[in-house]
Amino acid sequence: MALKAVLFDLFGTLITPTLPEYEIIERFGLDLKTHPGLVRAVCGQKFENSWGKYLGKVAEAAGIENNKGNRAVVREIIDQALENGIKGVFPEAKGVLQGLKEKGYALGLVSDCYPISREILKKNGLLGFFKKEAVILSYEVGMIKWDQEIYRVCLERLGVKAEQAVMVGDSLETDIQMSKKVTNGKIQGILISAEEGEKAKGLARVVSSMAEVPRAVEELR
């Protein structure tokens, strides 16, 4: 079946990774075992324009006291991550997205991200490359990639079947394996990684940089 759509990850794929959950762990001296819960709280709770509620849940997940001082530190970490993200778009990102769109591919975005990461896309002129309904940001939908369903939502909003799409990302686990699991292996994958090539055999086409993605997409087509 012909390839019609390309789904992209955001952090580590289109922009430099920003990881506020690890910064929270470091700043508060937390055990790394808190990481999964923090990811779900930082990225996976639906943000409803209430910073107090949001920060309180992050504090709860971190196992720290939910007080004004701790909430302020967490907010500072989130704000700094957002600022770094706005400045961190990879120089080749726009060209790759533009080229794929011109070739007729429908583009979607699936990202585990924190409030209000949509600003990264807006301020860097990236939103227009993607189908509006298919920009799936975890904090807006209240689910993360580990939940897998987030990929099904993106495919439905793009209006394509899994076998007509390819997922592009930098994580073998969350971008490639999770998208394949929810689609029974039907979606194709392109992994941007210089380290996980051997592990990805049979699961994804492996490239070393974003600049190689268009050629890989055409080869899969």
Secondary structure by P-SEA (a helix, b strand, c coil): ccccbbbbbccccccccccaaaaaaaaacccccaaaaaaaaaccccccccaaaaaaaaaaaacccccaaaaaaaaaaaaaaaaaaaaccccaaaaaaaaaaaabbbbbbbbbccccaaaaaaaaccccccccccccccccccccccccaaaaaaaaaaccccccccccccccccccaaaaaaacccbbbbbbcccccccccccccccccccaaaaaaaaac
